[in-house]
């Protein structure tokens, strides 16, 4: 598929008003997206578990307006106007306008809320852009009833990507790949796809306990971090490595080889942060407690052979991943040893999920 396939047909009559609500989850990457080309095209393919508990609910109320000269919207977070989110939505509308030409015909009231606190250090851009894209797709569906479910999800993912890259992996569950990879049939740089190969039962109910190590604002945004991969001395090898890791994951997923799974997931997390540390300018997002947690996970795994591992996103928080079968042992360990390293003892118990859903 190409971009052109997402350009809509001529619409029938536009409805005068309407209201739609979608809830979209966050996701956690196993192979990381870090580095992009123009138009939100990833420099390498990535794969993620769709989450369940960490999610954004967005209601879009739309009313037809007389002039079609520009975009018109209000943005509310937890019922309060949120001016500083508006530039990101404005950019998003500009990027997707060709694919959703009705955008200039309406005034939109976008009401959004997250299940996780805004200041938790958990990025809301993936779940937020996914929820908003689904609401907009829903409007398009009202204008063109011939859209089928498969295309609906694909285009929602395509639009979400233009808002925030990782958001394209937050439409469906439970294992989503985004980015061209020769080893994965139908993979695309334009949208995420459900992982098309066999996945062992052991990965079905995977858990992700998110340890909130540092809740403040990040020093460096993901967007800036991605840009620093241009002219990065290790970029080309890193991109190659991501392709290689996806190749390796194929048999790991089908065989349920947790040892090798852990090796790749932890290496990916540390490589992501190694890229940050070797950018120019360089930066470090991990905190001392991030390191303490990693070391404790390594010791615990060595002593007990319980297959629990970590991954990191672009921040100090640690995602602790483990299969359903060791849930009790893992939670006990987390509570006894790791929670002490969380800011105010805060953590979130999440697990792999089935993707976004409509609420009204
Ligand atoms: C480290 O999707 O937040 O979480 O496309 O600029 O919005 P933009 O970036 P974003 O980057 C996410 C980076 C990551 C890894 C990942 O989720 O794959």
Boltz pocket constraint, residues with backbone or C-beta under 6 A from the ligand:
constraints:
  - pocket:
      binder: B
      contacts: [[A, 27], [A, 28], [A, 29], [A, 31], [A, 32], [A, 33], [A, 34], [A, 40], [A, 46], [A, 123], [A, 125], [A, 161], [A, 163], [A, 164], [A, 165], [A, 166], [A, 167], [A, 222], [A, 223], [A, 226], [A, 272], [A, 312], [A, 313], [A, 314]]
      max_distance: 6.0
